[in-house]
Amino acid sequence: MTLFGRRRTAAGLSLAATLLAAAPAAATGTIAPAPPASPAPATAAPGTAAAVCDLFCDARDPSAATSERVPVSSSLYGRSIRLHLSDNDVMGWASIDAGDPGDEVWLDRSFDGGRSWSSGSKLGDTRTPDGARGWRTLMYNVDDWNTAGVGALRACGKAGDRAEIACTAWARVDRNAWSRGTAAATALMMSYDRGTGLFGGNGWWTAANALTAVIDNARVSGMPSYKYAIATTYDKNLRAQGGDFTNDYLDDTGWWGLAWVAAYDATGDGRYLATARADADHMNASWSGVCGGGVLWNRTKTYKNAITNELFLQLNAALHNRIPGDTAYLERAQREWSWFRQSGMINKDHLINDGLTDACANNGQTTWTYNQGVVLGGLTELFRATGDSGLLSTARELADASTSRLETDGVLREPGESDGCTGDGPSFKGAYVRGLGRLDAQLSDHPYAATLDRWADAAYARDRNSLDQYGPHWNGGAGATDYGCQQSVLDLLNAAGQ
């Protein structure tokens, strides 16, 4: 008998694996095992669904299900179309009721959060038999852990005498989703491209942030299921662009360096720390005397901006805190902060503008949220390195300003926040709350915990769909879903300990 998962109860993670039968009906989530290091190739022809086996294999009779819930439904011409999930079996099935013989019902299965389902369409396609008013499909797996596939199902159907089709929203079982944070991490992993080892297919610095959020969630929640993404991302991209996760944009390099620091903390694998060092060294090579110091935004340009230098501060301080006997990285971090605090980028409202003009004055550009957050993580790391309490006092002054001035309708709002979740901007708020959370954890009175909880509660209540995907506006409203918004919310839930 092969054991595939462990179930988490209110008392913690059970040592007993979920068995092939007689799983408890009122479970609170399972942890999936790590998939194979090299995903197995699909054996089905293009456009067809390969049979998936997990606890059970596809096409199992729903009468054997050990639990049942109906998270989503739809209707069409008086028919009720419902998606049934058996969390214990990690499977689902579709039904159509209140119809006529000849009505059709099936499942769609997606491994990218409902964006596509070409290889998992019309699973279990069946029709209501003569003499019946309703029917159901067989059960199909939600996930495909043989290929690291994090899946979702929806039920679809149609009247036998009409062409129109109705489908439910997408939903999934509670595997890797026993809490707000683990559910959000699972939804984020639906955007992980198993071919490129990046999020969204080819996201670069945003993928570094998404990976960091997933690593942080493993630390906060204790769920190890997605730690395989660390090595996959590293192995597939180590030689990309400039190698060692570098390129001409020094802020990109800084994001990756911090991701590999987080990976080192999570695994103890020295190659990640070595790469983080290479990233810091690459950035240091672009320190220049323009405006009295600081790291360039781009190796071929003269612009000095806030985010690049904040990342340089945090990365070097973090490396010092992890390298016994270091002095070089500490000296860089202290030099960076000494320059940054008097650079003029911190304005009279204690917010940080985007960068400096050619005349080395504050350029007055947008006070993006990530510029307010990364510095908090950097000052927290530098405090750990030096014990200088003045660093925390400064960080607190900056955090007090940003938590009040950048809040709208009770939640953090990005200046000029759009309804979209693609591009760079949707990742900014995540970087902010990550830094705020690290500062709050360092401070004994945890002054920002209530704020983080309030923002997280609002997002969970008003900005979430049936697949635990989130949009851009944490207090609700129109908006898309994609991995940038999802990463930011996962950072928020991590920071709030949810």
Secondary structure, DSSP 4 states (H G I P E B T S, - for coil): -----EEEETTEEEEEEPPSS---SS---EEPPPPPSSPPPP-SPTTSPPP-BSSSBSSB-GGG-S--EEEEEEEETTEEEEEEEETTTTEEEEEEES--TT-EEEEEEESSTTS--GGG-SEEEEEPPTT-S-EE--BEES-BTTTTB--EEEEEEE-TT----EEPPPB--SBT-SSHHHHHHHHHHTTEETTTTEETTT-SHHHHHHHHHHHHHHHHH---TTTHHHHHHHHHHTTSTTSTT--SBHHHHHHHHHHHHHHHHHH--HHHHHHHHHHHHHHHTTB-SGGGS-B-SBTTS---BHHHHHHHHHHHHHHHTTSTT--HHHHHHHHHHHHHTTSS-B-TTS-B-SBB-TTSSB------HHHHHHHHHHHHHHHHHH--HHHHHHHHHHHHHHHHHTEETTEE--TT--S---SSGGGHHHHHHHHHHHHHHHSTT-TTHHHHHHHHHHHHHHSB-TTS-B-S-TT--S----HHHHHHHHHHHHHTT-
